[in-house]
Each structure stands twice: as structure tokens, then as C-alpha cells.
Amino acid sequence: MSRAVVYEKFGGPEVLELRDVPEPHAGPGEVRVRVTAAGLNPMDWGLVARPEAAARFGVTLPSGFGYDFAGVVDEAGPGAGYAVGDRVHGGALGRAVADFVVVRAGDALFRTPDGISDEVASTLPVAGSSAAAALAAVGLRAGDTVLVGGAAGGVGIFAVQLAKLAGATVLGTAAEGTFPFLRELGAEPVAYGPGLPDRVRELGEITAAIDLFGTETAEAALKLGVPPERIATIAAGPTPPGGVRATGGADAEPGALTQIADAVAAGRLRVPVAAVFPVERIRDAVALQASRHVHGKVVVTL
Ligand SMILES: NC(=O)c1ccc[n+]([C@@H]2O[C@H](COP(=O)([O-])OP(=O)(O)OC[C@H]3O[C@@H](n4cnc5c(N)ncnc54)[C@H](OP(=O)(O)O)[C@@H]3O)[C@@H](O)[C@H]2O)c1
């Protein structure tokens, strides 16, 4: 037997249970990963809380939980292209927070470079690819001044640093208490909420914007005269207002995640991990992530 976090009804963190489940095994072209860390994302609890969101992703009850994972290959089927002992990270929808996940080698599975812990590797897939996709959607280039909405969150920490590495100046929205965190990350902070366009204008001219929270930042950028093709959101559904681009992790360029992992391994990009919980405390981990005021990533260990 092995353990997995599962839920049998929709609801809040209280519906999540750590259960003994049969051990899965790798078939041809598959690997079994002994998961040691799982990074959390809003979609994880979003699927648990909202049946309509679960249906959109093809999730049915009872379901496993989580998407991002990292660990070590401990079974490799024929033709999988990985060997027992390889360190990997990747994504497995509704299955990641478990002692073992079985994934096809062609699915979202990446080698973990030396120099990155599993805890950090488990934060990369969703947030890293979403940040890269958002910056690519607006054609970010050196010399830009980009406004990042929700800059201190799981996606924001990657977006801010990737934009800086690309040679942009970064303004980031946050609550005032978060300003020191954002400055340390390399962004000039600006408070979200009513009056945002005026506060941004006082800081200077922006040339692009990515909204990682909803539409407030996108709308502020439109008001400040940024062309809609230089504004993107990952958090407003498929048709955001004003011709703004909708994007998400699935749109990331192939190779984007490997570049991010390499930048982390080389010390050019750091991943603030706000909290690490043992899997027995999955409900606390999810409640913290769902507070929407986390700075960086929340990780569960197994
Ligand atoms: N489409 C995709 O592929 C995709 C992929 C990943 C994420 N997403 C979506 O993108 C969003 C961000 O994900 P995430 O992982 O970064 O979330 P997160 O880690 O939960 O974001 C937390 C951050 O949001 C900030 N925040 C709270 N209220 C805010 C407000 N009113 N305006 C602006 N920022 C606010 C907080 O800053 P303070 O603490 O300073 O308040 C905190 O740092 C979520 O809605 C998620 O579902 C979409």
C-alpha cells in the first residue's frame, strides 16, 4: 500500500483525506515516481471547491489531489527513456500528492538539475510555465517597463525575476505589507486596489502588463494607454476585457521550464518557499495556499 491525498466530495480543505491506496506500477513507456514534494497552486483547491471547474478538467469523484510534483524515478517501464534513480519533476492532474505517481515519459516530466532540491523543483511546473507564457504573450523585451499584477504570488515570483533577467524594469502590485518582499525580488511595489492607474502613473510609464490575479492590472494598463496586445492575464478566463490576451501555462514555449530550472540551479533565479508542510497536514497547507496572500510557493512533503 501507499498513501495518497483523495477527496470524495467537493468542498474546502476539510474534504481532503490522506488514505492508503494500492501501489501503482509503471507500464511500457511509463515511469513511477516516488514523490517527495508537491507544490500547491490555486487550481488544486479550485478543482476541489468548484464542481464546474473540476468538470472542465475532466476530474470526477472520488479524485486524487494536486498537480505539481518532484521526486525520484523508482520504476521505469520499457521505452520510458528514464532510469531508476533519475530525479524528475512534473505534473499529474489530480494525482500529485501521493507517495507514487505513474506518468508517461512524454507527459509533463522534466529532469531535475543538480543543485535544486525536490522541494524547489516541485514549485516549478505550473507557476514557472505560466509566468513564462504571460511574459511571452506580451512580447516582453529588454527596456520594457512591465506592470505585474499579483507580483508576490506563486506565479509572480517567477514573472518578476524572469522579466528582470530579460532586461525589463518591473513594477509589481501587492498589499503594502508585501512591499519589502517585492523590493527584495527586484520589483518596484505599487498597492493594488482603487486608484491603481494613478499610482502607477506616478512611478513612470509602463510599456507592458501581465495580470496574475484577475483584470484590475490589465484594466489599469489599458487606461494608461498600453496597447491590448502588450497586456495579458492568466486569471480571467478565455475572454478578458478590452482585447487583452488570455494565456496560461499550457501556452509556454517548449523549453521554457528547462530554462527556468537551469536558472534556479545556476543561482540566477530563486524560489521563495513560504511554507513546507508534511502531507499529514495537507488541510493546513491548502488553507494557507487558498488564503491568496502567500508570498511565493507552498510545498507539501511526502
Ligand atoms: N491559466 C493558467 O495556466 C494559470 C496557471 C497558474 C495560475 N493561474 C491563476 O493565476 C492566479 C495566480 O496564481 P498564483 O499561484 O500566483 O496565486 P497565489 O500564489 O495564491 O497569489 C497570491 C498573491 O496574490 C496577491 N493578491 C491578493 N489579493 C490581490 C489583489 N486583490 N490584487 C492583486 N494581487 C493580490 C497576494 O499579495 P498580497 O499578499 O500582497 O495581498 C499574494 O502574493 C490564480 O488565479 C491562478 O488560478 C492560472
The ligand as a MOL file (V3000), in Angstrom:
LIG
                    3D

  0  0  0     0  0            999 V3000
M  V30 BEGIN CTAB
M  V30 COUNTS 48 52 0 0 0
M  V30 BEGIN ATOM
M  V30 1 N -4.1150 29.9170 -16.6280 0
M  V30 2 C -3.1420 29.2290 -16.0600 0
M  V30 3 O -2.4960 28.3760 -16.6640 0
M  V30 4 C -2.8100 29.5550 -14.6410 0
M  V30 5 C -1.6650 28.9700 -14.0770 0
M  V30 6 C -1.3150 29.3200 -12.7750 0
M  V30 7 C -2.1270 30.1870 -12.0550 0
M  V30 8 N -3.2490 30.6670 -12.6430 0 CHG=1
M  V30 9 C -4.0980 31.6080 -11.8820 0
M  V30 10 O -3.3100 32.7650 -11.6560 0
M  V30 11 C -3.5980 33.3050 -10.3850 0
M  V30 12 C -2.3020 33.4620 -9.6000 0
M  V30 13 O -1.7750 32.2020 -9.2150 0
M  V30 14 P -0.7000 32.1620 -8.0550 0
M  V30 15 O -0.2500 30.7610 -7.9110 0
M  V30 16 O 0.3190 33.2370 -8.2800 0 CHG=-1
M  V30 17 O -1.6280 32.5900 -6.8180 0
M  V30 18 P -1.2280 32.9130 -5.3280 0
M  V30 19 O 0.1490 32.4330 -5.0260 0
M  V30 20 O -2.3430 32.4230 -4.4770 0
M  V30 21 O -1.2430 34.5000 -5.2650 0
M  V30 22 C -1.0930 35.0920 -4.0330 0
M  V30 23 C -0.7390 36.5440 -4.2310 0
M  V30 24 O -1.8790 37.2800 -4.6840 0
M  V30 25 C -1.7440 38.5850 -4.1720 0
M  V30 26 N -3.0400 39.2340 -4.0890 0
M  V30 27 C -4.0170 39.0230 -3.1620 0
M  V30 28 N -5.0690 39.8240 -3.4120 0
M  V30 29 C -4.7600 40.5550 -4.5250 0
M  V30 30 C -5.4260 41.5260 -5.2830 0
M  V30 31 N -6.6640 41.9500 -4.9610 0
M  V30 32 N -4.7960 42.0630 -6.3580 0
M  V30 33 C -3.5640 41.6500 -6.7170 0
M  V30 34 N -2.8680 40.7210 -6.0410 0
M  V30 35 C -3.4550 40.1670 -4.9650 0
M  V30 36 C -1.1430 38.4150 -2.8190 0
M  V30 37 O -0.3930 39.5570 -2.5000 0
M  V30 38 P -0.5400 40.2400 -1.0270 0
M  V30 39 O -0.1610 39.1690 -0.0420 0
M  V30 40 O 0.4020 41.3650 -1.0740 0
M  V30 41 O -2.0010 40.6250 -0.8850 0
M  V30 42 C -0.2850 37.1710 -2.9430 0
M  V30 43 O 1.0850 37.4510 -3.0480 0
M  V30 44 C -4.6480 32.3710 -9.7570 0
M  V30 45 O -5.9200 32.9010 -10.0060 0
M  V30 46 C -4.4640 31.0910 -10.5210 0
M  V30 47 O -5.6430 30.3240 -10.5560 0
M  V30 48 C -3.6050 30.3980 -13.9070 0
M  V30 END ATOM
M  V30 BEGIN BOND
M  V30 1 1 1 2
M  V30 2 2 2 3
M  V30 3 1 2 4
M  V30 4 1 4 5
M  V30 5 2 4 48
M  V30 6 2 5 6
M  V30 7 1 6 7
M  V30 8 2 7 8
M  V30 9 1 8 9
M  V30 10 1 8 48
M  V30 11 1 9 10
M  V30 12 1 9 46
M  V30 13 1 10 11
M  V30 14 1 11 12
M  V30 15 1 11 44
M  V30 16 1 12 13
M  V30 17 1 13 14
M  V30 18 2 14 15
M  V30 19 1 14 16
M  V30 20 1 14 17
M  V30 21 1 17 18
M  V30 22 2 18 19
M  V30 23 1 18 20
M  V30 24 1 18 21
M  V30 25 1 21 22
M  V30 26 1 22 23
M  V30 27 1 23 24
M  V30 28 1 23 42
M  V30 29 1 24 25
M  V30 30 1 25 26
M  V30 31 1 25 36
M  V30 32 1 26 27
M  V30 33 1 26 35
M  V30 34 2 27 28
M  V30 35 1 28 29
M  V30 36 1 29 30
M  V30 37 2 29 35
M  V30 38 1 30 31
M  V30 39 2 30 32
M  V30 40 1 32 33
M  V30 41 2 33 34
M  V30 42 1 34 35
M  V30 43 1 36 37
M  V30 44 1 36 42
M  V30 45 1 37 38
M  V30 46 2 38 39
M  V30 47 1 38 40
M  V30 48 1 38 41
M  V30 49 1 42 43
M  V30 50 1 44 45
M  V30 51 1 44 46
M  V30 52 1 46 47
M  V30 END BOND
M  V30 END CTAB
M  END
